[in-house]
Amino acid sequence: MASTPPHCSITASTKSYKNHQYPKNHFKNHQNNHRNHPLPRKFSLSNPLPSPCNAAKQTAAAASASTVRAPLSQVSTPFPSLDPDFSGRRSTRFVSKMHLGRPKTSINTRHTSIAEEVLQLALHNALAGLESILVSFESKLSGSDDYTFLLRELGNRSEYEKAIKCFNFAVRRETRRTEQGKLATAMISILGRLGKVELARGVFHTALNEGYGKTVYAFSALISAFGRSGYCDEALKVFDSMKNYGLKPNLVIYNAVIDACGKGGLEFKRVVEIFDEMLRSGVQPDRITFNSLLAVCSRGGLWEAASNLFNEMVDRGIDRDIFTYNTFLDAVCKGGQMDLAFEIMTEMPAKNIFPNVITYSTMVDGYAKAGRFDDALNLFNEMKFLGIGLDRVSYNTLLSIYAKLGRFEEALDICREMEDTGMRRDVVTYNALLGGYGKQGKYDEVRALFDEMKAQKVSPNLLTYSTVIDVYSKGGLYDEAMDVFREFKRAGLKADVVLYSALIDALCKNGLVEYAVSLLDEMTKEGIRPNVVTYNSIIDAFGRSATSEHVFDAGGIRESLADSSSSLVIKQCIHGRAVDREGNRIVKIFGQLAAEKGGQAKKDCGGKREILCILGIFQKMHELEIRPNVVTFSAILNACSRCDSFEDASMLLEELRLFDNQVYGVAYGLLMGYRENVWIQAQSLFDEVKLMDSSTASAFYNALTDMLWHFGQKRGAQLVVLEGKRRQVWDNVWSNSCLDLHLMSSGAARAMVHSWLLNIHSTVFEGHELPKLLSILTGWGKHSKVVGDGALRRAVEALLTGMGAPFQLAKCNLGRFVSTGPVVTAWLRESGTKNLLVLHDNRTQPENTRFEEISNLQTFTL
């Protein structure tokens, strides 16, 4: 029996590749710009990828191992040792590219020319007249083949009501149960594709009750219908109910349920359990199975698990097609592994599978999210060279990159080119431009573009309103933000976590934490679950110690965070208080802020109160099973850096070890001087951070070194920053003649200055001559608001002055310190210079001192 009936194929099996004239080795030059990265090796899905040092050993072992695969539920899943959520991928939205542009399933029904004539009459007449048309042609229509054709073609034109009427007519006249079952399966599939899942459910239950729906194909069609609309739980219920009807799931069913689970966002572990059940039942997977499993990995950025699946296809002798590669690449890109993704893409032509527009769009989007805009633009140029036509997704991605770079003329050129090809600007185009102009503070352009969008009859969506409200709020334009929010409410849209998180972040950036906490309370009461991005904004704001004494009054309720009781402070921070539910709290907040001209918060070094609030928020995240990520970690370390009390900062990190000893145990150990004990654990953490995008990794290193430097652990800070340099977290930071600090925080930069000067000190004492001109570049500083007055520049200037280093500000560049080689050489040769450059920790523990086990800590309770 065929695994998939011709009238209800789940996914197209036809290979459809673009016929490009693909130049041989065209990747060679491009490849030189990427780090060498080994291609995925062949491993069983049950085995994790080996570390480089053990690769040869494990490969040899794999060669002699049995090819029989153990069920995945009985082995550890191939995740990295650090929780994958820690990688902190910033996007909370997923847009699947796997099926974009996929050819429609071709269905070889043997319909007659009469069926085509009936179709035209059905399309050109109202629903009420369809019955009489069918009656008049009943004797001429050739059974279920003609009726299936009519159902499919009406469905393709979204005429689902006519399709249902035609189905009811055909089922009543068909006497054979098998043919009735085929019609029911086709009808369920059509309604599922149109998102009419309740109607599909109704057809299914009617078919069951009347005796012609008890087929694996009808069950498969309903499972797929639920899956398409993201109703994973419903799909699983249908799957489980098959046993009650004495039906044994086959390949069609398993493929449908795995695909539904992936689209419904079911976690990978649960999907793997279904896959293992399938294998235990003796059902062998095919390419559709693996493509669906890869799609599950893609949604979560589980690139290691995807690699194992990708290679297991080869071990099982299953061919990989363009959809396999595109989905695998999407998982690798979402996991931040862009060099590996590029290597995979380069191997495709050798397999006679040529990258298409979806492949390139996936890669370009991955590079853009990783902040590697030059690589993204290079791939676009390559697409044009190869004659691969850009689609709407490609144009919008390219436009978004130019907008993020502030290159608006080029972004508008892309708009014009897009329109010249017959594609009008859509909501994605406008959203990209609005976000780009907003980041540049171009509020007039945002206003004009928002008006133009509506004038062009392009309806703003939830992301549009979120973007514009966020832009106005961060710019302090609260009147405008309130007007847009009111328009959003009039449009009948419901706020989601993205909109609330944007509002909360904007308030936090302006130092208005009480307002932000109030909105957190509002969104939870509205049934909207906060995510890690929401909490990260509030943790970061509390760490800035900007609002510990600010009094908030909304709806007649007065509250303050100045209470000395830690329990009360945390309770107020997390839960807030009830306000008048008649009005909307967001509108009230905007109105109050507009009346206060921005409502600047009072500043106070709240110290312990902020630390306790952060700890309470972290515990709340734990209760809600919201996993902190690397951005959370960086925000907490930044809070420690701004805290004047070593005891408070160490207490916070010690308590956080209860939740994650691997991550916070390293920070706590380095802070307490247990460097010898935790350095191996720190190396493992650094390995995981290296897998993240460059901006996230640099934020991690900046936060950790800032905290260590702030509390006098300067040698530890220096070791951390040198690890960052060794792992190329900051590109081109160091040469014999120049030190580039412009992407570093204050603590990281100062630790790096000491390291660089020690390095050139060694150069001098080895008898080598220094370059004629030496430079230290600070840019305007990571936190600079005024040109030439960056916090980083001031910190480096104070450091150089304090140690008597002969560097001066360049007259033509206020962010650059310069000196000549001979002058620096003379200073380095002075007897006391080396002692100034060698850093020490304020706190150290003997090597044999036992690092406190986490089990000795007391649980912190609210």
C-alpha positions, 0 to 999 in steps of 0.5 A: 500500500502506498504510504500517501494516497494521491488525493491527500499528500502531506508534502510535495515530493517533486524535486523542483530546483532552479536551473541556474548556470551554476559556476564551478567552485564559485564559492572559493573566493567567498569561502576565504572570508570565513573561518574554517569550520568542519562539516557535520560528521555522520552520527546517529541522532542519539549521539551528540556531536563530538568535541574537536579533540575527541572527533577522531576517536569518536569517528573511529568508534562510530565506524565499528558501531552497530547501525541499529539505532536506539530509541531517542527517549532512552538516551540523552538528547543532543543538546549543548551542555549549557541550556539552549535558551541561554543563547538569547536569540532575540527574535520572538517570532518565527517565519518558516521558509521551508515551504515558501515557493514549494510547488503545489502538490500535483494530484492526478485525478482522472476527471472528465471535461464535464467536471471542468464545465461544472466548475466554471458554472459553479464559479460564475453562479451564486451558492444558492444555484449550485444545487441545481447545477449539480443535479442537471449534470449528475448523470454526466459526472464520473463518480468520485474522481470528478467530484474530488476535482470540483472540491479541490478546485473550489478550495483552491479559490477559497470557495469553501462554502461551495465546496462543502455543498458539492461534497454533501451532494456527492456523498449523498449520491455515492453508495460505495464506502471507499469512495465516500471516504476519499471524498471526506478525506479530500474535503477535510484536507481542503478545509485544513488548508484554508484554516477552517479547522472546526468545519474540517472537524465536523466533516470528520465526525460526520464521516465517522458516524456514518461509517465511511470515515474510519480510515488512516487517510481521514485521520491523517487529513484531520491531524494535518488540518490541526497542525496547519493552524498550530493546534498541536494538542488537538492533533495529538488527541486525534492521533491517540483516538485512532486506537479506539477505532482499531486503526494502526498508525502508518507512515502517513499518520506519523508524518502528519503528527510529527509535522503538526507537532512541529508547527504547533511548537511542541518541544523537540523532546516530545516529538522525538518520543513520537519518532521513537514510537514510530520506529518501535512500531516497525514503521520506517521513516522517509524524507518527509519524516526527516524534513518535518523533524528538521523543521522542529529543530529549525523553530528552536535553533537546535542546530546540533540535533538538526546536524544529527538528523541530517547525517542520519538520513545518509546512514539510512540511505534517504536522499536529501532534497532542497527542502532538507537543506533549506530547513537544516540551514534554517536551524543552523542559522537560528542557532547562530552558526553562520560559518557552519551554515556557509560550509553546508551551503557550499557543499550543495552543488556537489550533491547536485542540489543548487541553492535557490532563493529560499536558501539565500534568503535564509542565509542572508537573514541569518547573517543579518541577525548575527550583525554580519551585514557585509556578509549578508550584502555579499550574498545578495550580490552573489544572487544577482550574479547567479541570476537568482531572482529576488522574491518579496522575502529577499527584497524585504530582508535586504531593505531591512539590512539597509534600514538597520545600517541607516543607509536609507537612500539605498533602502529606498532604492530597493523599494523602487527596484521592488516596485519596478518588478511589480511588487508593491510595498507591503506591511513587512516593507513598511515595518522595516523602514519604520524600525530603521528610521526609529532607531536613528531618531528620525521621528518626522520620517516615522510619522510621514511613513506611517501616514503614507502606509495607511494612505496606500491602503496597507493595513498596519499590523500588530508589529507596526503598532508595536514598532511605532509606539516603541519609537515614540516612547523611547523618544519621549513623545508620549502624546504621539505614543498615546495617539497611536495606541488609541488607534491600535485599540480602535483597529480591534487588535489585541496587544501581545507580548511583543507590544507590551515588552516594547512598551516596558523596555521604552519606559525602563530605558527612560528610567521609569521602572514603576510605570514598567512594573505597572504594565507588567501587572497589566499584561499578566491580568490580560492573560498575556504571558511575559517572556524573557525579553520582558523581564530582562528590560526590568532587571536591567532598569533596576540595575541602573538604580534610577528609580528606587525612590520615585513615587508612582501614582496611577488611578489614585493608587500611591506606591513606592519602592522605598520600603526597607522590607525586602519582602514588601519591595519584591512583592510590589515590584512583581505584583503591583496593585489594582487600578481602576479597570474602567480605563486603560492603564497604558493610556493613563500612563502615557497621559501622565507622562505627557503631562509631566513632560517625560516624568524624569525619575529621581535618582538614588543609589538604592543598592540593596533594594534594587538587588532584592528586586532583581532577585525577586524578579529572577525567582518569579521567572523561575516560577513561571518556567521562563528561562533566563538567557545570556542577556539576563546574565549580562543585565544582572552583572551590570547591576552588580557593577553599579552596586557599591556594596560587595556584600550585596553583589556577592549575595545576589550571585550566591543566591542565583547559583541556586537557579543556575550554578554553571553560569552564576557559579562562574561569576560568583567564583571569580568575584570571590577569588576562587579563580583556580577552582572555577576556571575550568568551568569558566572555559566551558561557559566561554565555549558556549558563549563563543557559539553566540552572535558577536554582539551578544558574546561581547555584551557577556564579556563586557558585563563580566569584566566590568563587574570584576574590575568594579570590585577590584578583581582586576587580574580576573578581569584581565584573564577574562578579557584575554579569553575574549581576545583569544576567542575573537569576540572583538574583531581586530582589537589588537596589533603592535601599533594600535589598540581598538577599544570602541566595542568594549565596556569601561572595565574590559577596556581598562583591563585590555590596556594593561594587557596591551602595554604589558605585551609591548613591554615584552617587545621592548625588552626582547630588543625589538623596536616599536612602531613610530606611532602608537594609538589607542582608539576609544571611539565615543564610548559605548555609553556616549551621549555627547561627541568627544565626551564618552564614558569610555574615553574618560575612563581610559584617559584617567587610567593612562594619566594615573599610571603616567603613560605618555599618551595624549589625545589626538587633535584631529580625533578626540576619541584617540590617544597617540604617542610615538614609539621612542617615547613609549619605549623610554617610559616602559624601560623605567624601573617602576613601569612593569609593576604599574602594569601587572594587575592583582585581585583584591580577593584571592583564595588559596588553591586548596580552598574548597569552593562552596558546594551549592547544596550548602546554600539556603533557599531564598524565599520571598 
